[in-house]
Structure formats: structure tokens, C-alpha cells
Amino acid sequence: MENQSMNGLAVKQAEFAKRKKTRPRIGVFGVGYFKYWDQFEGLLDDMMQKQAVFIQKIEALDSAEIVDFGLVDDVAKAYEMVPKLNAANLDLIFCDMLTYATSSTFGVIIKSMNVPIVLVALQPNKAMNYGRASTYMQLYNDDICSLPEFAGVAVRMGKKVPQMIIGTLHEDPAADAEIEEYCRIAAVLHDLKSSRIGHIGHPIEAMLDMHSDSTMLTSHFGVHIVQCEAHEIVTHYQQATEEEVDSVKERILDFFDTPDPVSDPISEKLRDSDLHIAAQTAVALEKFIKAKKLDGLAYYYDGPDGSDTRVVMSNLIVGNSLLQGAGFPMCGESDLKTCIAMLIMERLGIGGSFAEFHPVDFEEDFVLVGHDGPHNIAIAEGQPVLRSLKKYHGKPGFGAGVEFKIKEGPITMLSISSTFEGKMKFVIAEGESIAGPIPPTGNTNTRGFFKPDVRTFLKRWISAGPTHHFALGVGHHAATIQKIADYLKIESVIIPNG
């Protein structure tokens, strides 16, 4: 699991305000057919034991708060359960298909719920012993029997066919992985509807693809956009003590490499003055995030030449990168949509770094993927680098720049764009981060390989209408992210790689 691979770097910076782990609320109810219980003594007990084993699987993940609603085996219990499900403030529901159940146990539930429901059909035996089989044993293993009926009634109720897990209750790594996946999806859905994303300033004036309507972001995702002011960070900067700054300096130097410059004339070995400003700004930024109770931040703001405002707002890069690694997506150029994409990836446990496309290597058939500004250092390959930059290209100011590449191996990209109709759209793709040198420019850059070849991929990606920024995470998770889009009722497209 990719989030396990992030632990090494994350632990080193754990004292930098590590975000408390999300615990979504997941409901579980089983379904069966009441007529069976009198006909087959002991079958009901076996059904409840199956459900207990399934709940234990979720509990073992230690990633969610579970609400057990018991068994629904007739239509009256289904109607009784609806208000209980609605009152429980759930993020996701597992319907445990214990044996055959009539769709009357499910129809009113799927009709009445706006929370995602996943049908779980985990058969206790990998196969029946056909020479000794009985009706009892068939019913005991009849987990998939009602799936077509439930799917059909969902459609008749005006709903999409629910996602489903099909497998065995014991010794089935694929089914266990799907359960874990849906728990991570529940964490994303929980935090989207409860997060506070700070916003300072405005997108760079010429970047028309980046502008967002804060109300529409709440409408589509549930997040609240907190409109903040630059002076709120500047005040914390001015009040930071030398003791606080020195402590952060030590953490920065322990975590980052500070090599000599290589080929870029605007880069230098990290200057003491730039380190001091980066550390002082990081102190201010962490205090600001705590004071405003923010889960992330998108910003772009200038100030008069030489002012504290310009110094602070152009030197958030190091503090942002530390906070991103600690679980708080921080997004430059005031890109709220990409900040949300980064939040989705972070809550999935796959990173989520701020990225765009850089030059193509037509000799080796890859494209550099990266950005100046903040990055998720929890998914860096090797030790991240800090360089002093004499100028931030295209932006005001100068100071420390963060340079690294994403972990080698599979990667996933998510761009959240908006359409002419004012709706949101997910553009998703998978590729590979491959080993090799990157430009020593104080920016993130990863060698991104995409099938079938870089030219075809770029044409397909751009034709889908993304923004020029996107979130970059580790592992292949396009299908998972598309499920999140479906649950949010947001259009999505996965770029084909064949």
C-alpha cells in the first residue's frame, strides 16, 4: 500500500504539526430472507457470524468508526432502518449480502440514501463440496444471488448500480484490498464535506483556467473556502521568536540537503539569510493554519518591493512543503481546484504534489512533471534539496526553492477543471516515474513516462480539457479516484494508455 511507503520521510518531520488521522463513519447492515430462519435451524446464527467476521475485517484496518445496524430481512425492517441510517451521519455504507434477500429489503434504502452504498458479497467457502452439498450449504454461500436483483431495483429507483465487492470471506487478498480501498474513499468523502480550505489573494491575473467560484466548490465538494488575508500570516511572521525560528531551522537542515549549485545561474547554495526567512515563515504559516483551523491553503499575493508582505508571501515554499508532508495540502498560484485534488490524494494516502508539465524528452520519450513552489515531500525519492534562487521565475521575490523528484514507480495524476456549464470535471491518468537526472533548478521535476508514447498521451490529456495544474500521487489509483468522482456526481475521464 503506497501510504506505507510514505512513512519513512513522514516520520522524520512528524513534529511539524502532523494532521490527525481521519476516521470516517461507515455503516454496515446485512441482508437476508426471514422465511429461511424457521426452515433451517442455525442459519440465522451463521449469517450473523458472517457479518461479525466482515465487521472485524474493517475494525482490523483501524481506519474508520463503524456503526453496526444489524440485519434487514423483511421490508418493514428496511423502512425502519432508513431514518437510523440518515441520522448516523455516515460517509459510506456497506450492505453485507449474507444470503439471498428480496429486493424489498434494499429498495427503500437505496431510494432514500445519498450516502454511497457498496454491496459486499463475500462467500464463506471458496467452493461447496458438491458430493455432500445441501440446501443449507447453498444458502450459507448464496452471497452473490441477490446482486442482480439489487442492481435492477437501484436502477428502477433512479439510482446508479452500486459498486460491489465479490469474493470470499476468508483468505482473499483481493477482496480485503477492496474493503481497504473503500475505507480510504470514505475518508476522502468525509474530509471533503468537512474541510476548511484557506484562500489568500487571487490567481495570477493571466491564468484564466484557474479561477474558481467558492460557492460552487462548496456545492460540488462540500468544502468551505475560508477567505483569509495576507497580513494574518505576516503578523505571525513578525511575532515569531528566535527560539522558534532556530528550532525550525534545525528541522529543515536535518530533513533537506543543501548542495552546491550545478548549472542554473539563478541558483546558489542555500544562503543563511534565505534559510532564516524560510524558517521564520514556516513558523508563521503553521501558527496561521492552527489559528484559522485550516485543512489546506491556496494563495497568491504580492506586496510592495522590500515589504514584509512580499518577503513572507513569496517565501512560503519551504513551510508549505513541510505542511504538505504533514497532511495539509498547500497550493501556490491561488489554485483552489488543484488544492482540492491534492486533498483527495492526501486522504487516499498517496501523496498529492503540485505539478504541471515541463519540457519533453523526445530522445527517451518522457515528459518532466513538476512545478516551482510547494510540494509533498512525503513522496520524494531520496532526500529533498533546498537551493537559494536569485529569482522566482514569473513571480516576485527570491529565496529558498524546494527540489526533488517523486518516488520511482507508478504514479497517478488528477486535474480538476471546470466546464462551460460551470460544472466540475476530473481528468485522471496513470504513468510511471522513472529514474534519471532532473534539472538542478530548485523545482520539483519527475521523469514521467506515459503509454503508448509521450506525444499521444499529451494530446489525449490536453484534449480532455484539464487545467494546466494537477495533483501528482504515487501508485496507480485512477479507478479509485473515478469512484470518488462518481460518488460526488462529477464528470470524470481516465486517459487511455493503449
RODO-2510 file (C-alpha; in nm, 4 decimals, decimal comma):
residues 498
     n   res          X          Y          Z
     1     m     0,0000     0,0000     0,0000
     2     e     0,1553     0,3305    -0,1091
     3     n     0,0800     0,5247     0,2082
     4     q     0,3026     0,2802     0,3966
     5     s     0,5902     0,3748     0,1668
     6     m     0,5479     0,7383     0,2720
     7     n     0,6149     0,6665     0,6392
     8     g     0,9932     0,6953     0,6275
     9     l     1,0028     1,0617     0,5342
    10     a     0,6845     1,1479     0,7200
    11     v     0,8259     1,0195     1,0488
    12     k     1,1318     1,2467     1,0192
    13     q     0,9085     1,5521     1,0136
    14     a     0,6360     1,4165     1,2417
    15     e     0,6787     1,7013     1,4895
    16     f     0,5702     1,9511     1,2242
    17     a     0,2012     1,9570     1,3205
    18     k     0,1147     1,6163     1,1766
    19     r    -0,2533     1,6081     1,0808
    20     k    -0,4728     1,3865     1,2952
    21     k    -0,5797     1,0764     1,1039
    22     t    -0,9266     1,0943     0,9508
    23     r    -1,1784     0,8446     1,0901
    24     p    -1,4853     0,8357     0,8667
    25     r    -1,8150     0,6878     0,9846
    26     i    -1,9036     0,3697     0,7986
    27     g    -2,2378     0,1958     0,8399
    28     v    -2,2823    -0,1804     0,7991
    29     f    -2,6070    -0,3728     0,7605
    30     g    -2,6654    -0,7264     0,6460
    31     v    -2,9499    -0,8588     0,4322
    32     g    -3,1226    -1,1966     0,4294
    33     y    -3,4667    -1,3562     0,3888
    34     f    -3,6749    -1,4007     0,7037
    35     k    -3,8510    -1,7112     0,5712
    36     y    -3,5279    -1,9098     0,5860
    37     w    -3,4753    -1,8861     0,9604
    38     d    -3,7590    -2,1177     1,0641
    39     q    -3,6895    -2,3519     0,7761
    40     f    -3,3182    -2,4013     0,8541
    41     e    -3,2229    -2,4099     1,2185
    42     g    -2,8948    -2,2351     1,2900
    43     l    -2,8798    -2,0488     0,9583
    44     l    -2,9569    -1,7106     1,1144
    45     d    -2,6768    -1,7561     1,3679
    46     d    -2,4395    -1,8440     1,0858
    47     m    -2,5449    -1,5309     0,8968
    48     m    -2,4764    -1,3081     1,1966
    49     q    -2,1377    -1,4742     1,2423
    50     k    -2,0533    -1,3990     0,8787
    51     q    -2,1432    -1,0351     0,9342
    52     a    -1,9322    -1,0265     1,2508
    53     v    -1,6304    -1,1537     1,0547
    54     f    -1,6814    -0,8835     0,7915
    55     i    -1,7015    -0,6118     1,0571
    56     q    -1,3850    -0,7481     1,2173
    57     k    -1,2087    -0,7042     0,8832
    58     i    -1,2955    -0,3339     0,8852
    59     e    -1,2023    -0,2952     1,2514
    60     a    -0,8630    -0,4545     1,1844
    61     l    -0,7830    -0,1713     0,9432
    62     d    -0,8288     0,0770     1,2301
    63     s    -0,9296     0,3411     0,9779
    64     a    -1,2980     0,4089     1,0471
    65     e    -1,5682     0,4352     1,3075
    66     i    -1,8146     0,1528     1,2388
    67     v    -2,1872     0,1668     1,3052
    68     d    -2,3471    -0,1801     1,3001
    69     f    -2,7146    -0,1695     1,2028
    70     g    -2,7692    -0,5437     1,2267
    71     l    -2,9760    -0,7456     0,9812
    72     v    -3,2552    -0,6437     0,7438
    73     d    -3,4610    -0,9459     0,6420
    74     d    -3,8011    -0,8000     0,5527
    75     v    -3,9489    -0,4794     0,4125
    76     a    -4,0704    -0,3475     0,7488
    77     k    -3,7163    -0,3510     0,8883
    78     a    -3,5936    -0,1732     0,5756
    79     y    -3,8350     0,1143     0,6318
    80     e    -3,7417     0,1245     0,9995
    81     m    -3,3723     0,1453     0,9149
    82     v    -3,3900     0,4424     0,6778
    83     p    -3,4197     0,7146     0,9458
    84     k    -3,1485     0,5441     1,1524
    85     l    -2,9090     0,5452     0,8580
    86     n    -2,9874     0,9075     0,7803
    87     a    -2,9395     1,0107     1,1435
    88     a    -2,5991     0,8423     1,1749
    89     n    -2,4068     1,0992     0,9664
    90     l    -2,2384     0,8273     0,7628
    91     d    -1,9754     0,8683     0,4936
    92     l    -2,0231     0,5266     0,3328
    93     i    -2,2406     0,2174     0,3836
    94     f    -2,1546    -0,1485     0,3332
    95     c    -2,4530    -0,3719     0,2562
    96     d    -2,3394    -0,7227     0,3521
    97     m    -2,5067    -0,9732     0,1187
    98     l    -2,5257    -1,2606     0,3668
    99     t    -2,7550    -1,4841     0,1612
   100     y    -3,0383    -1,4388    -0,0846
   101     a    -3,2573    -1,1415     0,0124
   102     t    -3,5575    -0,9949    -0,1657
   103     s    -3,5009    -0,6503    -0,3067
   104     s    -3,7731    -0,5121    -0,0806
   105     t    -3,5049    -0,5167     0,1913
   106     f    -3,2976    -0,2774    -0,0193
   107     g    -3,5255    -0,0732    -0,2467
   108     v    -3,6409     0,1908     0,0005
   109     i    -3,2873     0,2175     0,1436
   110     i    -3,1182     0,2896    -0,1905
   111     k    -3,4021     0,5273    -0,2800
   112     s    -3,3672     0,7246     0,0427
   113     m    -2,9883     0,7464     0,0821
   114     n    -2,7455     0,9947    -0,0689
   115     v    -2,4537     0,8207     0,1012
   116     p    -2,2583     0,5762    -0,1197
   117     i    -2,3634     0,2136    -0,0697
   118     v    -2,1277    -0,0731    -0,1536
   119     l    -2,2711    -0,4232    -0,1948
   120     v    -2,0425    -0,6801    -0,0322
   121     a    -2,0785    -1,0448    -0,1367
   122     l    -1,8138    -1,2460     0,0454
   123     q    -1,8825    -1,6169     0,0249
   124     p    -1,7584    -1,8135     0,3302
   125     n    -1,6436    -2,1186     0,1310
   126     k    -1,4322    -2,0975    -0,1816
   127     a    -1,6439    -2,3786    -0,3241
   128     m    -1,9077    -2,6209    -0,1967
   129     n    -1,8340    -2,9889    -0,1532
   130     y    -2,0770    -3,0926    -0,4234
   131     g    -2,0870    -3,4566    -0,3177
   132     r    -2,2070    -3,3537     0,0285
   133     a    -2,3913    -3,0333    -0,0630
   134     s    -2,7269    -2,9358     0,0850
   135     t    -2,9799    -2,6564     0,0538
   136     y    -2,8459    -2,5233     0,3847
   137     m    -2,4946    -2,5041     0,2439
   138     q    -2,6196    -2,3354    -0,0705
   139     l    -2,7994    -2,0678     0,1304
   140     y    -2,4916    -2,0291     0,3524
   141     n    -2,2890    -1,9472     0,0382
   142     d    -2,5584    -1,7581    -0,1551
   143     d    -2,3903    -1,4167    -0,1173
   144     i    -2,3996    -1,3143    -0,4840
   145     c    -2,7539    -1,4411    -0,5541
   146     s    -2,9295    -1,1081    -0,4953
   147     l    -2,6721    -0,8830    -0,6623
   148     p    -2,8565    -0,8719    -0,9988
   149     e    -3,1891    -0,8089    -0,8241
   150     f    -3,0451    -0,5291    -0,6094
   151     a    -2,8782    -0,3722    -0,9140
   152     g    -3,2042    -0,3821    -1,1061
   153     v    -3,4056    -0,2229    -0,8283
   154     a    -3,1419     0,0511    -0,7859
   155     v    -3,1951     0,1470    -1,1490
   156     r    -3,5720     0,1416    -1,1028
   157     m    -3,5304     0,3765    -0,8060
   158     g    -3,3431     0,6250    -1,0247
   159     k    -3,0043     0,5423    -0,8773
   160     k    -2,6794     0,4141    -1,0234
   161     v    -2,5976     0,0475    -0,9776
   162     p    -2,3926     0,0358    -0,6554
   163     q    -2,0273    -0,0594    -0,6544
   164     m    -1,9748    -0,4150    -0,5309
   165     i    -1,7118    -0,6423    -0,3809
   166     i    -1,7274    -1,0082    -0,4866
   167     g    -1,5034    -1,2671    -0,3288
   168     t    -1,4595    -1,4927    -0,0302
   169     l    -1,4828    -1,4122     0,3375
   170     h    -1,1532    -1,5802     0,4225
   171     e    -0,8083    -1,5716     0,2636
   172     d    -0,8996    -1,3367    -0,0201
   173     p    -0,6357    -1,0594    -0,0501
   174     a    -0,8145    -0,9014    -0,3484
   175     a    -1,1412    -0,8627    -0,1546
   176     d    -0,9546    -0,7369     0,1525
   177     a    -0,7802    -0,4763    -0,0643
   178     e    -1,1161    -0,3565    -0,1960
   179     i    -1,2518    -0,3204     0,1571
   180     e    -0,9477    -0,1132     0,2472
   181     e    -0,9916     0,0941    -0,0688
   182     y    -1,3494     0,1842     0,0207
   183     c    -1,2439     0,2800     0,3726
   184     r    -0,9933     0,5242     0,2187
   185     i    -1,2640     0,6550    -0,0149
   186     a    -1,4844     0,7110     0,2906
   187     a    -1,2035     0,9169     0,4466
   188     v    -1,1865     1,1348     0,1340
   189     l    -1,5640     1,1864     0,1275
   190     h    -1,5663     1,2678     0,4994
   191     d    -1,2952     1,5311     0,4698
   192     l    -1,4301     1,6874     0,1519
   193     k    -1,7573     1,7695     0,3240
   194     s    -1,5892     1,8983     0,6391
   195     s    -1,2627     2,0644     0,5293
   196     r    -1,1765     2,4322     0,5551
   197     i    -0,9542     2,5459     0,2667
   198     g    -0,7952     2,8851     0,3124
   199     h    -0,7683     3,1267     0,0213
   200     i    -0,5438     3,4319     0,0055
   201     g    -0,5284     3,6742    -0,2842
   202     h    -0,6196     3,5684    -0,6359
   203     p    -0,4946     3,3562    -0,9252
   204     i    -0,2187     3,5099    -1,1317
   205     e    -0,4198     3,7527    -1,3457
   206     a    -0,3483     3,5877    -1,6796
   207     m    -0,4302     3,2292    -1,5782
   208     l    -0,7930     3,2076    -1,6844
   209     d    -0,8180     2,8309    -1,6302
   210     m    -0,7594     2,8724    -1,2566
   211     h    -1,0419     3,0983    -1,1454
   212     s    -1,2974     2,9339    -0,9179
   213     d    -1,6344     3,0161    -0,7670
   214     s    -1,6042     2,9382    -0,3964
   215     t    -1,9755     2,8712    -0,3623
   216     m    -1,9644     2,6186    -0,6472
   217     l    -1,6708     2,4435    -0,4822
   218     t    -1,8858     2,4032    -0,1717
   219     s    -2,1743     2,2865    -0,3891
   220     h    -1,9690     2,0192    -0,5667
   221     f    -1,7364     1,9049    -0,2884
   222     g    -1,8751     2,0275     0,0433
   223     v    -1,5519     2,2080     0,1407
   224     h    -1,5745     2,5558     0,2886
   225     i    -1,3462     2,8186     0,1379
   226     v    -1,2144     3,0469     0,4131
   227     q    -1,1228     3,3852     0,2669
   228     c    -0,8104     3,4965     0,4505
   229     e    -0,5789     3,7972     0,4408
   230     a    -0,2040     3,8076     0,3824
   231     h    -0,1469     4,0242     0,6880
   232     e    -0,2662     3,7389     0,9093
   233     i     0,0435     3,5373     0,8154
   234     v     0,2660     3,8452     0,8160
   235     t     0,1648     3,9249     1,1750
   236     h     0,2663     3,5761     1,2892
   237     y     0,5933     3,6203     1,0973
   238     q     0,6692     3,9441     1,2776
   239     q     0,5895     3,7852     1,6152
   240     a     0,7985     3,4689     1,5674
   241     t     1,0708     3,4297     1,8317
   242     e     1,4340     3,3447     1,7621
   243     e     1,3903     3,0233     1,9607
   244     e     1,1006     2,9155     1,7377
   245     v     1,2892     3,0043     1,4217
   246     d     1,6082     2,8251     1,5303
   247     s     1,4099     2,5107     1,6106
   248     v     1,2576     2,5042     1,2600
   249     k     1,5986     2,5768     1,1050
   250     e     1,7345     2,2635     1,2698
   251     r     1,4458     2,0557     1,1362
   252     i     1,4902     2,1970     0,7868
   253     l     1,8642     2,1251     0,7806
   254     d     1,8051     1,7768     0,9205
   255     f     1,5488     1,6998     0,6530
   256     f     1,6834     1,8739     0,3389
   257     d     2,0149     1,8504     0,1567
   258     t     2,1754     2,1840     0,0664
   259     p     2,4199     2,1079    -0,2194
   260     d     2,6359     2,3442    -0,4199
   261     p     2,4837     2,4919    -0,7362
   262     v     2,5254     2,2983    -1,0589
   263     s     2,4307     2,4511    -1,3946
   264     d     2,1499     2,7014    -1,3325
   265     p     2,2934     3,0552    -1,2922
   266     i     1,9944     3,1724    -1,0865
   267     s     2,0558     2,9025    -0,8216
   268     e     2,3058     2,9191    -0,5343
   269     k     2,3939     2,7127    -0,2301
   270     l     2,1331     2,7837     0,0363
   271     r     2,2119     3,1191     0,1935
   272     d     2,1823     3,1621     0,5701
   273     s     1,9534     3,4595     0,5139
   274     d     1,7181     3,2547     0,2939
   275     l     1,7179     2,9710     0,5479
   276     h     1,6276     3,2157     0,8242
   277     i     1,3396     3,3672     0,6241
   278     a     1,2134     3,0230     0,5211
   279     a     1,2163     2,9048     0,8836
   280     q     1,0545     3,2215     1,0171
   281     t     0,7859     3,1996     0,7510
   282     a     0,7294     2,8309     0,8299
   283     v     0,6733     2,9199     1,1967
   284     a     0,4226     3,1846     1,0915
   285     l     0,2465     2,9573     0,8449
   286     e     0,1989     2,6764     1,0966
   287     k     0,0564     2,9202     1,3534
   288     f    -0,1724     3,0687     1,0883
   289     i    -0,3057     2,7253     0,9855
   290     k    -0,3772     2,6418     1,3503
   291     a    -0,5374     2,9768     1,4282
   292     k    -0,7690     2,9622     1,1260
   293     k    -0,8358     2,5872     1,1729
   294     l    -0,7494     2,5223     0,8100
   295     d    -0,7059     2,1886     0,6353
   296     g    -0,5294     2,3414     0,3342
   297     l    -0,4425     2,6695     0,1639
   298     a    -0,4354     2,8164    -0,1863
   299     y    -0,2638     3,1515    -0,2250
   300     y    -0,1013     3,4082    -0,4494
   301     y    -0,0314     3,7557    -0,3198
   302     d     0,2213     4,0287    -0,3892
   303     g     0,3246     4,3261    -0,1823
   304     p     0,5376     4,6392    -0,2130
   305     d     0,9017     4,5783    -0,3015
   306     g     1,1008     4,5169     0,0167
   307     s     0,7936     4,4848     0,2387
   308     d     0,7376     4,2059     0,4903
   309     t     0,4277     4,1140     0,2911
   310     r     0,6273     4,0410    -0,0239
   311     v     0,9010     3,8612     0,1711
   312     v     0,6526     3,6356     0,3509
   313     m     0,4138     3,5635     0,0633
   314     s     0,6990     3,4770    -0,1740
   315     n     0,8772     3,2544     0,0799
   316     l     0,6038     3,0147     0,1863
   317     i     0,7548     2,7330    -0,0224
   318     v     0,9519     2,5521     0,2481
   319     g     0,6818     2,5814     0,5135
   320     n     0,4201     2,4726     0,2621
   321     s     0,6240     2,1679     0,1640
   322     l     0,6632     2,0663     0,5284
   323     l     0,2911     2,1115     0,5906
   324     q     0,2008     1,9147     0,2783
   325     g     0,4137     1,6278     0,4014
   326     a     0,2284     1,6526     0,7337
   327     g    -0,1110     1,6224     0,5636
   328     f    -0,2110     1,9800     0,4768
   329     p    -0,2328     2,0483     0,1004
   330     m    -0,0785     2,3856     0,0195
   331     c    -0,1194     2,5214    -0,3292
   332     g     0,0541     2,8148    -0,4939
   333     e    -0,0819     3,0438    -0,7656
   334     s    -0,4147     3,0518    -0,5786
   335     d    -0,5308     2,7284    -0,7439
   336     l    -0,8224     2,6144    -0,5276
   337     k    -0,9284     2,3342    -0,7617
   338     t    -0,5845     2,1732    -0,7530
   339     c    -0,5714     2,2211    -0,3761
   340     i    -0,8832     2,0036    -0,3558
   341     a    -0,7240     1,7479    -0,5899
   342     m    -0,4218     1,7390    -0,3589
   343     l    -0,6516     1,6937    -0,0575
   344     i    -0,8182     1,3957    -0,2272
   345     m    -0,4820     1,2319    -0,2917
   346     e    -0,3502     1,3039     0,0568
   347     r    -0,6552     1,1481     0,2223
   348     l    -0,6178     0,8441    -0,0025
   349     g    -0,2656     0,8081     0,1355
   350     i    -0,0918     0,8545    -0,1999
   351     g     0,0683     1,1982    -0,1596
   352     g    -0,0561     1,4659    -0,3942
   353     s     0,2104     1,7109    -0,5097
   354     f     0,1517     2,0356    -0,7018
   355     a     0,2512     1,9729    -1,0638
   356     e     0,2361     2,0754    -1,4285
   357     f     0,4144     1,9652    -1,7459
   358     h     0,7692     2,0805    -1,8181
   359     p     0,9848     2,0071    -2,1267
   360     v     0,9545     1,6790    -2,3156
   361     d     1,2497     1,4465    -2,3671
   362     f     1,1877     1,3173    -2,7203
   363     e     1,5018     1,1037    -2,7118
   364     e     1,3924     0,8890    -2,4164
   365     d     1,0167     0,9502    -2,4618
   366     f     0,9176     1,1079    -2,1307
   367     v     0,7951     1,4442    -2,0050
   368     l     0,9215     1,6274    -1,6993
   369     v     0,6408     1,6687    -1,4452
   370     g     0,6844     1,9238    -1,1683
   371     h     0,6495     2,2834    -1,0522
   372     d     0,8196     2,5563    -0,8590
   373     g     0,6690     2,6238    -0,5198
   374     p     0,5195     2,3846    -0,2631
   375     h     0,5415     2,0081    -0,2947
   376     n     0,4509     1,6991    -0,0974
   377     i     0,7889     1,5959     0,0392
   378     a     0,6366     1,2819     0,1927
   379     i     0,6539     1,1194    -0,1533
   380     a     1,0020     1,2345    -0,2524
   381     e     1,2579     0,9951    -0,3995
   382     g     1,5654     1,0353    -0,1817
   383     q     1,6485     1,3422     0,0226
   384     p     1,4824     1,6662    -0,0905
   385     v     1,7103     1,9563    -0,1806
   386     l     1,6970     2,3244    -0,0876
   387     r     1,8629     2,5818    -0,3140
   388     s     1,8685     2,9592    -0,2934
   389     l     1,7148     3,1115    -0,6049
   390     k     1,8057     3,4650    -0,7114
   391     k     1,4585     3,4991    -0,8614
   392     y     1,1337     3,3021    -0,8706
   393     h     1,0641     3,2844    -1,2420
   394     g     0,7388     3,4566    -1,3362
   395     k     0,6738     3,5664    -0,9767
   396     p     0,8011     3,8351    -0,7412
   397     g     1,0733     3,7767    -0,4860
   398     f     1,3608     3,5361    -0,4293
   399     g     1,4687     3,2850    -0,1659
   400     a     1,4753     2,9126    -0,0962
   401     g     1,3398     2,6672    -0,3545
   402     v     1,2482     2,3028    -0,2957
   403     e     1,3862     2,0474    -0,5427
   404     f     1,3103     1,6754    -0,5590
   405     k     1,1540     1,4068    -0,7735
   406     i     0,8579     1,1818    -0,6942
   407     k     0,9201     0,8246    -0,5818
   408     e     1,0082     0,5936    -0,8685
   409     g     0,7345     0,3598    -0,9837
   410     p     0,3658     0,4019    -1,0720
   411     i     0,2099     0,7487    -1,0490
   412     t    -0,1401     0,8935    -1,0844
   413     m    -0,2416     1,2450    -1,1905
   414     l    -0,5666     1,4274    -1,1124
   415     s    -0,6683     1,7574    -1,2686
   416     i    -0,9932     1,9183    -1,1547
   417     s    -1,1208     2,1531    -1,4219
   418     s    -1,4468     2,3371    -1,4763
   419     t    -1,6643     2,3275    -1,7867
   420     f    -1,8514     2,5901    -1,9871
   421     e    -2,1659     2,4930    -1,7945
   422     g    -1,9921     2,5721    -1,4646
   423     k    -1,9618     2,2105    -1,3537
   424     m    -1,6522     2,0286    -1,2324
   425     k    -1,4633     1,7602    -1,4240
   426     f    -1,1952     1,5126    -1,3158
   427     v    -0,9216     1,4364    -1,5694
   428     i    -0,7232     1,1340    -1,4483
   429     a    -0,4204     0,9495    -1,5839
   430     e    -0,1677     0,6886    -1,4797
   431     g     0,2007     0,6656    -1,5693
   432     e     0,5411     0,5790    -1,4308
   433     s     0,8073     0,7812    -1,2519
   434     i     1,1376     0,6634    -1,3972
   435     a     1,4895     0,7019    -1,2653
   436     g     1,7235     0,9610    -1,4098
   437     p     1,8673     1,3088    -1,3605
   438     i     1,6435     1,6149    -1,3303
   439     p     1,7261     1,9838    -1,3887
   440     p     1,9008     2,1353    -1,0811
   441     t     1,6719     2,4391    -1,0782
   442     g     1,5304     2,4359    -0,7257
   443     n     1,1999     2,2970    -0,8571
   444     t     1,0311     1,9594    -0,8407
   445     n     1,0755     1,7528    -1,1557
   446     t     0,9899     1,3896    -1,2171
   447     r     1,0569     1,1922    -1,5344
   448     g     0,7031     1,0900    -1,6279
   449     f     0,6578     0,8016    -1,8717
   450     f     0,3109     0,7573    -2,0225
   451     k     0,1741     0,4995    -2,2652
   452     p     0,1521     0,4483    -2,5542
   453     d     0,4061     0,7275    -2,6073
   454     v     0,4552     1,0798    -2,4783
   455     r     0,3158     1,2594    -2,7854
   456     t    -0,0043     1,0546    -2,7968
   457     f    -0,0544     1,0814    -2,4214
   458     l    -0,0133     1,4592    -2,4149
   459     k    -0,2616     1,5003    -2,6996
   460     r    -0,5148     1,2810    -2,5189
   461     w    -0,4629     1,4561    -2,1835
   462     i    -0,4903     1,8065    -2,3276
   463     s    -0,7939     1,7123    -2,5393
   464     a    -0,9793     1,6194    -2,2188
   465     g    -0,9745     1,9862    -2,1128
   466     p    -0,7717     1,9840    -1,7886
   467     t    -0,6312     2,2833    -1,6048
   468     h    -0,2577     2,3259    -1,6505
   469     h    -0,2001     2,2247    -1,2875
   470     f    -0,2756     1,8853    -1,1387
   471     a    -0,2090     1,6762    -0,8289
   472     l     0,0558     1,4061    -0,8629
   473     g     0,0498     1,0971    -0,6409
   474     v     0,2227     0,7614    -0,6103
   475     g     0,0712     0,4317    -0,7213
   476     h    -0,1968     0,3578    -0,9789
   477     h    -0,5299     0,4774    -0,8407
   478     a    -0,7281     0,6077    -1,1382
   479     a    -1,0185     0,3706    -1,0773
   480     t    -1,0381     0,4694    -0,7099
   481     i    -1,0401     0,8403    -0,7929
   482     q    -1,3070     0,7831    -1,0562
   483     k    -1,5243     0,6159    -0,7910
   484     i    -1,4896     0,9302    -0,5798
   485     a    -1,5959     1,1412    -0,8797
   486     d    -1,8990     0,9157    -0,9295
   487     y    -1,9983     0,9472    -0,5638
   488     l    -1,9672     1,3263    -0,5941
   489     k    -2,1722     1,3178    -0,9179
   490     i    -1,8825     1,4814    -1,1034
   491     e    -1,7934     1,4032    -1,4648
   492     s    -1,4652     1,2171    -1,4990
   493     v    -1,2416     1,0757    -1,7677
   494     i    -0,9463     0,8375    -1,7412
   495     i    -0,6960     0,8942    -2,0221
   496     p    -0,6491     0,5633    -2,2094
   497     n    -0,2975     0,4238    -2,2130
   498     g    -0,3345     0,1810    -2,5029
***
